[in-house]
Amino acid sequence: MPQQVLIVDDDDVNLMILEEILEDDYDLIRATTGIEAIEQVRQHHPALILLDIMMPRMDGYEACRRIKAGEAGDDIPHVIL
């Protein structure tokens, strides 16, 4: 079973590109906001998070900080895009 990767970006084109690159090797989960990313981490506990920096309302740094502070996401590696 492929590992789950959470991709977080508010730009649909960026999400589509990442999905095309990764979809054959990973089980992908999408989020378009920092708040949605936090919820996806709680629900799925992915193996990796690919996280956009520039997003409205909550930027990638704040989303990363909140995920790392939560019990469900403190051990998940993040790649900031």
Beta strands, then each sheet from edge to edge (+ up, - down):
strand 1: 4-8
strand 2: 27-31
strand 3: 48-51
strand 4: 78-80
sheet 1: 2+ 1+ 3+ 4+
end
